[in-house]
């Protein structure tokens, strides 16, 4: 019997440095504790979606890499072998609680097309309604170059936005974000980050030992999600009952406070930063009309100065003013038709307000 809908959703991302021990092997005792916490949150009334790194780490336990193989191919082999090992572990741990799990492997392409995006969302919604525990990961076997996410932090952010999550919890091997490199004397944990507050000066570009990402990526994704109305926590996955403490609103790790909620379409558009198909350049009047807080305005063709790139109706485009990008939008016209209508009044908006995302405005 499917469960009731409209349960608050939580997306939990477990990083490679949490899953892996110093010797590179999977940390099964810690994963056992984290699974127990996620089960407790499900019983407390939350829909929990897990994004789990660690496939490549698990693969290293089964396959000895050879230097003769291309590094990209080597990663594909380790991911293909390790993904089965990782899922077997999660399956065993969840079955101990009487819970069935499902594996969902995605690439960035699944989030670019609105149709693919909705297909994935509908699949995940159905899985949750049948009380199955979804475990999402990048399809590392086929994800290379342009198909790759920056890392699983980016995937977790896209997933949280897609599922209108109440929170995204990113578990790593440090306590959160510090006001200076944490190894320096006097470094203090930043417990809360307000909307639009920049942390670029405080964050180093270091990457993790086992994963592709680093704290700079986590912060960028967290700030974007907070701007879309979703709270984000970055915390140490090894802290006792870390997930339950966060959900209970205890001060744990670094909490990015959410801004106002936006529509599901705007969340999709807002997450399309690297998937836009072209650019629309606007004049001063259009820029001022779009960015004022007092009134909701659409982008009209009379305010367009030029069209850059090729795109179809319904695709996401970047908005530019004086050469600088300031937003994204879902276009009503294809590029060819839009070019013939530039500057004309009395036409439908090229980007309607409901399909307009302006970060910071």
N, C-alpha and C positions, 0 to 999 in steps of 0.2 A: 504494500500500500504506500504510494508516494507520500512524502512528508509535506507539511504545509509550506507554502511559499512565503516570501517576504521575511525570512530569517536574516538577520544582519550577517554580512559576509566578511570574513577575515582572510587575507592572503598572507601566508607565511613563507618566506624565502630562507632556506637554510644554505649557507655558503659552503664552499669546498673546505675552507679552513676550520669550519665547525665539524664537518663530517670526517675530515682526515686527522689522524694522529700524527705526531712528529715524524714517525717512520713511514708515513704515507698510507698506512692501512686504514680501513674504515673504523670509525669509533662507534662500535655497536652499542656499548652501554649508554653512551650519551644519546644516540638516536632512540634507544628504547625509552629514555626519560622524556624526550621531546614528543614522541608519539603519544605517550601517556597524557601529556599536557594537552595535545590537540584533541584527543578523545574526550578529555574533561570539558574542553570548550564546546565541542559538539553537543555533549550532554547538557551543557548550560544554555543551549539554544542558538549557537552560532553555526553558520555554514563555513567550514574551513577548507581552503584550497591551498595545496602545498606546491611550491616551486622548489625543487631540490637539485642542487648541483651534486657532483660526486661521481658521475658516470665514468669519466676518464680516470679518476682516482681508483674506482673499483676495478676498472680494466687493467690497471697496472699490477693488480694482484694475480691476474690470470695470464697476462701476456708480457713477455720480455721484449721491449722495443729494440729494434735494430737500427743502427745509424745509417744503413743503406737505404732505408725507406724515407720518402719525402715526408717532412714534418706534418703537413696537412693530412696526408694519407694515414700516417701513424696515429694522429688524433682521432681520425674516423674509425680506425680499427679498435683503438682503446675504448671509444665511446660505444661502439656496437657491442663489444663484449661486456663492458662494464654496466651498460644500461640494464641488461638482464639480471646481473648480480644485484644491482641496487634495488630493482623492483622486487626481486625475490625476498630481500631483507625487509622492505616495507610491507610486502604482502604478509610475511610471517608475523611481523610485529602487530599489524592491524587485525589479523585473523585471531590473535590471542584475545582481542576485545570483541570478537564477533562482527567485525567490519570488513566489507569487501572494498578493495581499492581498484581504481581504473588508471591506466597510463594514457596520457595525452601528450603527443610529441608534435611540436609546432615549429614553423619557421617565421621569419619576419614577414614573408609574403602573405601569411594568413591574417595579418593585421592591416595590410595596405588597402586591400579591396574591401569596400563596405559589405559586399555579399559574403566574402569569406569570413569577415569579422563577425557578422551576424550568425553564420553557420557555427563557428566555434563557440560563440556565446550561448546559442540554443543547445548545443551539445552539452556544455558544462552545466547549464540550468537543468537539463534532463537528468544528468548524472546525480546532481545534488538532490533533486526531487525524489530520486529512488534510493536515497540514503547511502549512496556509494561515495567513497572518499577519493577525490580527484588528485592525482599527482602529475604535475605538468613540468615538462622539460623541453629545452630546445632539441630539435632533431639534429644532433651533432654529426650524424652519419651523412646527411645531405646538405647541411648548412655550411657553406664555405663562401668566402668573400662577401658579396653584397647581400647574401641571404642570411648572414649571421647577425644576431643581436650583439650589442656591445658586450653583454654578458647576461647572466640570469637575473641580475638586478633590473635591467631594462625590461626583460620579459615579465618579471613580477610586477613592475609598474604598469605595463600595458594590460596585464591580467586584472589588476586591482581596478583600473579605470573601466575596463570592459564589464566587470561584474558589479560595478558600483559598490565596491567594498567600503566598509566602515573604516577599516585600517589596513595598512600594509606594514607588516613587521619583517624587517630585514635582520637576520641573525648572522653575526660575524664573530671574529675571535677577539674583538676589542670592545670596550665598554660603551663606545659611542664616538662622537666627534668632539675633539678638544680644541681649546683656543690657541694651541700651538702644538708642534709635534709631541705626542704623548711621552716620548722618551726624555724630553727636556724637563729639567727641574721646574716645579711650579706650574706645570700644565694642568689646566682645569677642564673638567667635562662640561660641555655646553648641554644643559638639560632641555632647553626649549628654544625653538627657532620660530620666530613670527613670520607670517606671510610676507613675501617680497624681501625678506632679510637675506643678504648675500653672505656666504661663508667662504668665498673664494680665497680670501687672504689667509684663512686659518687652516686650509686643507692642503696637504702635500699630495704629490702625484704618485705616491707609492702604490704598487699593485700587490695583491696577495700572493703568497707563496704557491698556492695550488690552483687558484682561479684566474680568470682574465681581467677581473675588475679591480677597482680600488675605491677609496673613500670619496674621491672627487666624483666618480660616476654615481655612487650611492647618493651623495648630496644633491647632485643635479637632478636626478630622478625624483628624489624626495621633494625637492622644492617645486618641481613641475606638478606632481600629484597634489601637493598641498594647495597649489593655486587652483587646481580643478575641484577642490573640496574634499579631498581624502587625506586623513591624518596618516603620518608615516613615523615609524619608530625604528631607530637603528640601535641595536643592543647586542650584548655578549650572549651568544647561544649557550655558553657553559655556565651561566648564572642559574642558580637553583630556581625552579618554577618561573622562569623569565617570562614565558607567554602569559601565564595566569596573572602575574603581577602587572604586566602592561595592560591587559584587558580590564583589570581592576583599578586602572588609572593611578597606580603607584608610580613614583618617579624613578624610571628605569631607562638608562641609555639616553639617547637624544631624540626628542619628540618634535617633529615638524607640525606645527599647528595648522589645521586646515582653514582655507578661505571659504567663501560662499560656494555652495553646490552649483554645478552647471549641468546642462542637459546631457543625455547619453551621446547625442550626435556631436555636441561640442567637445565632449571628452575624447571621442574618437578623432576628431579633427585636431585637437590639441596634442594628441600623441603621434600625429603624422609628421612631425618635424623633419624627419629624414626621408619621407616618402612623397613629398609634394611633387607635382608633375610639371609645374611652370610657375611663372610669376606675373602678377598684375601690378603695374606701377600707377600710383594715384597722385592727383594734384593736392595742393595745400588745403583747399576747401574740403575735399573728401576726407583727407587725413584728420582734420580738426573735427569734422562731423562724426567720424567713426570713433575717435578716442575720447570724446567728452563723456563724463559720467552721468550727466543730467538726463540724457535722452538716448534711447536705443535706435540706431540708424543702420540701414543697409547700405551696401556699396552700389551706387548707381553708375551706369555707363558714362554719364555726363562727367563723372569725376575721374575717369580712367584716362591716362595719358599714353600708355603703351602696354602691349602684351608680349611676354617673353616665354618661349618654349611652346611645346605642343601638348594639349590636354583635351580630354573629352568632357562632355557634360557630366556633372556629378563627381568629378575628381577633385582632390584637394590641391589648392594652389597657394603660393606664398604671396603676401601683400607687401609692397615696398613703397616707401616715400623717400624721395631724394637719394635713391640707391640703397637705403637701409631697410631691412626686413622688420616689420612690426606686427605681423599677424599671419594667420592662416584662415582659409575659407573654402567651403565647398561651392564650386561654381555652377551657375545655372546654364551657362553657355559653354560650348567647346571653343577652343582657341581660334579656329578659323572664322566661326560666326562672330565671335566677340570682336575680332579685329575689324570687321566690316561695320560694327555698330559703335565703335569708340566715339565718345563725346556726344552721343545722341540722347535726347531727353524723351520721356514718355515710354521708355521700355522697361521690362521687368528688371529688377536688380540683378547684377551679375553675381553678387554674393548677398544673400538675405541675412538679416541679423541673427536669425535662429541657427544659421550655419557659419557663424563668424566666431573665431577665437582670437582674442587679443590679450596675450599675457601682460600683466602689469597695468592694464587699464580697466 
